[in-house]
Amino acid sequence: MPEPNFLPIEDYGLIGDMHTCALVSKEGSIDFMCWPQFDSPSIFCRLLDGIQGGHWSVGPAHQDGIMTKQQYLAASNILQTRWINEDGVVTMNDFFIVENKQEGTSGSVRTRSSVLVRRLECIRGRMRLEIRICPRPDYGRKVDKATISEDKDARLVDFANSHLRLSIYPKGDVDVSLRDGSEAYCTVDVREGDEIFFALYEQNPKTTNMSSIKSLKEYEIRTNYFWMNWARKLQYVGRYRLMVERSLLILKLLTFQPTGAIVASPTFSLPEAIGGRRNWDYRYSWVRDASFTVYVFLKMGYGAEGEAYINFIFNRIADWQKAGANKALPLMFSIDGVSELPETELDHLSGYKNTRPVRIGNGAAFHTQLDIYGELMDSIYLYNKHGKPITYDQWLSIRAILSYV
């Protein structure tokens, strides 16, 4: 596969598990992913630098005559990419494992790290595919060191600096080699009915046991069921239901399950205009943006997501009160509730379509913008109306905000 040019942002699909996410291009490449959570350093960041960013590419070895299509499975956040030519048809399903209701509930404790799965299936004919995985930890500032091994069922590639393991099933169908000691590379010929699974996860004791193809198939079924069951709660009735449903599914991906925070965007430093300097890090929870999102969740029947954010923001207000409540409430917080978000520039990255600077962190957290108090009050009002009544302690926090304003 040739090195890609910068693709339009609309040519990417989003997958995630309410802890982190990844952007998958319609060509089949994961060009952006932070690990292990939204605001962690990136592992793949080719979206911002085609050479140093890192990527995980899957696609036909020969592009002549290839037609590519990409879509989500119905009522799901499983993303499917399809390659079609005269000789065959191959699909790839990309998803993060989300097994059950508890994993999607704010504040619940997950017993494993994130697991990213890519399933290749040849639907008709035959096709030669090329796979390249090249993690670049710490925003591309580190080069990973890869080693190849195998167990009973899978071929394994371990990446030392990012502490990630890639498992490939079945191991007999894929011959993996290393390039420059850091990039895992392979080509594979698939025929009708063939399936190959790739699973990427952390090397730690909490990781789900990726023991067989059977288990990965079950995880895909459970993940699809989770999303379909979540989408089924949508209360919107009208001609645009499918578009509203898809929008809600994406908004759900932007929620951070451990705390209830809602990120404005899963990306950093994508420019407002090509060649401009307004390239900000939006992987944080803005009071304004999150308040509008809470409104949507509550009106569409997703009270749990609304409640999770309301609890998150009242915890931040409590911290603000403990600090004296004598200066403006921060405009944004990290997904863990931190308001100190030092801003730095990554000079080694070229930026999207060579638009610099590339920034991480956000120095605007303590700017004064009085409109956020009105938007916050509106979301609290709607939560009180459509969710649960606010508590006495929460009412005291509201009074403190009003007294400050």
C-alpha positions in Angstrom: 0.0 0.0 0.0 1.4 3.5 -0.8 1.9 6.1 1.8 -1.4 8.0 1.9 -1.9 11.7 1.5 -3.8 13.5 4.3 -7.4 12.4 3.9 -10.4 14.7 4.5 -11.7 14.4 8.0 -15.1 13.2 6.7 -13.3 10.1 5.4 -12.8 8.8 8.9 -15.1 6.7 11.1 -15.0 6.7 14.9 -14.9 3.6 17.1 -14.4 3.5 20.9 -15.4 2.1 24.3 -16.1 5.2 26.5 -12.4 5.1 27.6 -10.6 5.9 24.4 -11.3 5.9 20.7 -9.7 5.5 17.2 -10.2 7.1 13.8 -10.4 4.6 11.0 -10.0 5.9 7.4 -12.2 4.6 4.6 -9.0 3.1 3.2 -8.7 0.9 6.3 -6.0 2.7 8.3 -6.2 3.6 12.0 -4.5 7.0 11.8 -5.4 8.4 15.2 -5.6 6.7 18.6 -4.7 7.9 22.2 -4.0 5.2 24.7 -5.2 4.2 27.3 -7.8 7.0 27.5 -8.9 10.0 25.5 -6.4 12.5 26.9 -3.4 10.1 27.0 -0.5 10.5 24.6 -1.2 9.2 21.1 -0.1 5.7 19.9 -1.2 6.3 16.3 -1.1 9.9 15.0 -0.6 9.7 11.2 -3.5 12.1 11.0 -1.0 14.8 12.1 2.2 13.5 10.6 2.5 11.0 7.8 6.0 9.9 8.8 6.4 10.2 12.5 2.8 9.8 13.7 2.3 6.0 13.6 -0.5 4.0 12.1 -2.2 0.6 11.7 -2.9 0.0 8.0 -5.0 -2.8 6.5 -5.9 -3.0 2.8 -5.5 -4.6 -0.6 -1.9 -5.1 -1.6 -2.8 -4.0 -5.2 -5.1 -1.0 -5.4 -5.9 -1.2 -9.2 -9.7 -1.6 -9.7 -10.4 -1.5 -6.0 -13.7 0.1 -4.8 -13.9 0.9 -1.1 -17.0 1.5 1.0 -17.4 2.2 4.7 -20.4 2.1 7.0 -21.5 1.3 10.5 -23.5 -1.8 11.3 -27.1 -0.8 11.9 -27.7 0.7 15.3 -24.1 0.0 16.3 -20.7 1.5 16.7 -19.0 -1.4 14.9 -17.5 0.1 11.8 -17.3 -2.0 8.6 -14.9 -1.3 5.7 -15.4 -3.2 2.4 -13.0 -3.7 -0.5 -14.4 -4.8 -3.8 -12.8 -5.7 -7.1 -13.5 -8.2 -9.9 -11.7 -11.0 -8.1 -13.2 -10.7 -4.7 -14.9 -8.9 -1.8 -13.4 -8.5 1.7 -14.9 -6.8 4.7 -13.2 -5.6 7.9 -15.2 -5.0 11.1 -13.4 -2.6 13.6 -14.5 -2.2 17.2 -13.5 -1.8 20.8 -14.9 -4.6 23.0 -17.8 -3.4 25.2 -19.4 -6.5 26.7 -22.3 -5.5 28.9 -24.4 -2.8 30.4 -22.1 -2.2 33.3 -19.1 -1.3 31.1 -21.1 1.5 29.6 -22.3 2.9 32.9 -20.6 5.8 34.5 -18.6 5.1 37.6 -18.5 1.3 37.1 -15.2 -0.4 37.5 -13.9 -2.3 34.5 -11.8 -5.4 35.1 -9.6 -5.1 32.0 -7.9 -2.6 29.7 -9.3 -1.6 26.3 -9.2 -4.2 23.5 -9.3 -3.1 19.8 -10.4 -5.8 17.4 -10.2 -5.9 13.6 -11.9 -8.9 11.9 -11.2 -9.6 8.2 -13.5 -11.8 6.3 -13.4 -12.8 2.6 -17.0 -12.7 1.3 -16.4 -13.7 -2.3 -13.5 -14.8 -4.5 -10.0 -14.0 -3.3 -7.7 -11.0 -2.4 -4.2 -10.3 -1.2 -4.1 -8.0 1.8 -1.3 -6.0 3.3 -1.1 -5.2 7.1 1.3 -2.8 8.7 1.2 -1.8 12.4 3.6 0.9 13.5 2.9 2.4 17.0 4.7 5.6 17.8 4.1 6.2 21.6 4.2 9.6 23.3 2.8 11.6 20.4 5.3 10.1 18.0 8.3 11.1 20.2 9.3 7.4 20.7 10.0 4.6 18.3 8.7 1.3 19.5 10.6 -2.0 19.7 8.8 -5.0 18.4 9.3 -8.7 19.0 7.5 -11.7 17.5 6.4 -14.9 19.3 3.5 -17.2 19.3 1.3 -19.3 21.6 -1.0 -22.2 21.0 -3.5 -20.4 18.9 -2.1 -17.0 17.9 0.9 -15.2 16.5 2.0 -12.4 18.9 3.7 -9.1 18.4 4.8 -7.3 21.5 5.7 -3.6 21.4 8.0 -2.7 24.3 7.6 1.1 24.7 3.8 1.3 24.3 3.3 -1.9 26.3 0.9 -3.2 23.7 0.4 -6.8 22.4 -1.0 -7.7 19.0 -2.6 -11.1 18.7 -3.3 -12.6 15.3 -5.6 -15.6 14.8 -5.3 -18.1 13.2 -1.5 -18.0 13.4 -0.9 -20.4 10.5 -2.5 -18.0 8.0 -0.2 -15.0 8.7 3.5 -14.8 8.5 4.7 -11.6 10.3 8.0 -9.9 9.8 9.6 -6.7 11.3 10.8 -3.6 9.5 13.4 -1.5 11.3 12.6 -3.4 14.4 9.5 -1.3 15.1 7.0 -2.0 12.4 5.1 -5.3 12.1 4.3 -6.2 8.5 2.6 -9.1 6.7 0.7 -10.0 3.5 -2.0 -12.6 3.5 -4.0 -14.2 0.7 -7.7 -14.7 1.7 -10.3 -16.8 0.0 -14.0 -17.0 0.3 -14.9 -18.0 3.9 -11.6 -17.1 5.4 -11.5 -15.0 8.6 -8.6 -13.4 10.3 -8.8 -11.7 13.7 -6.4 -9.0 15.1 -6.6 -7.9 18.7 -4.6 -5.1 20.2 -4.5 -4.7 24.0 -2.2 -3.9 26.9 0.3 -6.3 28.3 -1.0 -6.4 31.9 -2.8 -8.8 34.3 -6.2 -7.1 33.8 -6.3 -7.7 30.1 -9.0 -9.9 28.7 -7.7 -13.3 27.8 -7.5 -13.3 24.0 -7.4 -17.1 23.9 -9.1 -18.1 20.7 -11.1 -17.0 17.6 -14.2 -18.3 19.3 -13.8 -15.8 22.1 -13.3 -12.9 19.7 -16.4 -13.9 17.8 -18.4 -13.9 21.0 -17.0 -10.5 22.0 -18.1 -9.1 18.7 -21.6 -10.4 19.2 -21.7 -9.0 22.7 -20.4 -5.6 21.6 -22.9 -5.4 18.8 -25.7 -6.4 21.2 -24.6 -3.7 23.7 -24.8 -0.9 21.0 -28.1 -2.1 19.6 -29.6 -2.4 23.0 -28.4 1.2 23.9 -29.7 2.6 20.6 -33.1 1.0 21.2 -33.8 3.4 24.0 -33.9 6.4 21.7 -37.2 8.2 22.2 -37.1 10.4 19.0 -40.0 9.8 16.6 -39.7 11.4 13.2 -38.4 11.1 9.6 -34.8 11.7 10.7 -34.6 8.9 13.2 -31.6 7.1 11.6 -29.6 10.3 11.6 -30.5 11.2 15.1 -29.7 7.6 16.2 -26.3 7.8 14.6 -25.6 11.2 16.2 -26.5 9.8 19.6 -24.2 6.8 19.1 -21.3 9.1 18.4 -22.1 11.3 21.4 -22.1 8.2 23.6 -18.5 7.4 22.3 -17.5 10.9 23.6 -18.5 10.0 27.2 -15.8 8.9 29.7 -17.3 6.0 31.6 -15.2 6.2 34.8 -16.2 9.8 35.7 -19.2 10.8 33.4 -17.2 13.6 31.7 -18.0 14.4 28.0 -15.2 15.3 25.8 -15.7 18.1 23.2 -13.8 16.0 20.6 -11.5 12.9 20.7 -8.8 14.7 18.7 -6.2 17.4 19.3 -4.8 20.1 17.0 -7.0 19.6 13.9 -7.0 23.1 12.4 -10.0 25.4 12.2 -8.5 26.5 8.8 -5.7 24.9 6.8 -2.6 27.0 7.2 -4.0 28.8 10.3 -2.8 28.7 13.9 -6.0 28.0 15.7 -5.2 24.3 16.3 -6.4 23.4 19.7 -6.6 20.3 21.9 -10.3 19.5 22.4 -9.9 16.2 24.4 -11.4 17.9 27.5 -14.8 18.5 29.0 -16.1 22.0 28.2 -18.9 23.2 30.5 -20.6 24.8 27.5 -20.4 21.9 25.1 -21.2 19.2 27.7 -24.2 21.2 28.8 -25.7 21.1 25.3 -24.9 17.4 25.1 -26.6 16.7 28.4 -29.7 18.5 27.0 -29.7 16.1 24.0 -29.2 13.0 26.1 -32.1 14.0 28.5 -34.5 14.9 25.7 -33.7 11.7 23.7 -34.3 9.3 26.7 -30.7 8.8 28.0 -31.1 9.9 31.5 -28.1 7.8 32.8 -25.7 9.8 30.6 -27.2 13.1 31.7 -27.0 12.1 35.4 -23.4 11.0 35.0 -22.3 14.4 33.7 -24.4 16.3 36.3 -22.6 14.3 39.0 -19.3 15.0 37.4 -19.8 18.8 37.1 -21.2 19.1 40.7 -18.1 17.4 41.9 -16.0 20.0 40.1 -18.2 22.8 41.6 -17.6 21.3 45.0 -13.8 21.5 44.3 -14.3 25.1 43.2 -16.1 25.9 46.4 -13.4 24.3 48.6 -10.8 26.5 46.8 -12.8 29.6 47.9 -15.2 30.2 45.0 -13.6 33.6 44.6 -12.7 33.3 40.9 -14.4 32.1 37.7 -15.3 28.4 37.4 -12.9 26.9 34.8 -14.3 26.7 31.3 -13.1 23.1 31.0 -11.8 20.1 32.9 -9.9 17.0 32.0 -11.9 13.8 31.9 -10.5 13.1 35.4 -11.7 16.5 36.7 -8.4 18.4 36.6 -8.5 22.1 35.6 -4.8 22.7 35.2 -4.2 21.8 31.5 -0.8 23.2 30.6 -0.5 23.9 26.9 2.6 22.9 24.9 3.6 22.6 21.2 4.8 19.5 19.5 7.4 20.8 17.1 8.3 17.4 15.8 4.9 16.9 14.2 4.1 18.5 10.8 0.3 18.9 11.6 -2.7 18.0 9.6 -2.0 19.1 6.0 1.2 20.6 7.3 -0.7 23.1 9.5 1.3 24.0 12.6 1.6 24.4 15.5 0.5 21.0 16.9 -0.7 21.7 20.4 -1.6 19.5 23.4 -3.1 20.8 26.6 -5.3 23.9 26.6 -4.4 27.2 28.2 -7.9 28.6 27.9 -9.3 26.8 31.0 -9.2 29.9 33.2 -10.5 32.4 30.7 -13.6 34.2 31.8 -16.7 33.5 29.7 -19.9 34.3 31.6 -22.2 32.4 29.2 -21.1 29.1 30.6 -23.1 29.7 33.8 -26.4 30.1 31.9 -25.8 27.0 29.9 -24.9 25.1 33.0 -28.0 26.3 34.8 -30.1 25.3 31.8 -28.7 21.7 31.8 -29.2 21.4 35.6 -32.8 22.6 35.1 -33.4 20.1 32.4 -31.9 17.3 34.5 -34.2 18.3 37.4 -37.1 18.2 35.0 -36.4 15.1 32.9 -34.0 13.2 35.2 -33.8 13.2 39.0 -34.6 16.0 41.4 -31.4 17.8 42.5 -30.2 17.2 46.0 -30.0 19.8 48.8 -26.2 19.8 48.6 -26.5 20.4 44.8 -28.9 23.3 45.5 -26.3 24.8 47.8 -23.7 24.6 45.0 -26.1 26.3 42.6 -26.6 29.1 45.1 -22.8 29.5 45.4 -22.5 29.9 41.6 -25.3 32.4 41.5 -23.7 34.4 44.3 -20.4 34.5 42.4 -22.0 35.6 39.1 
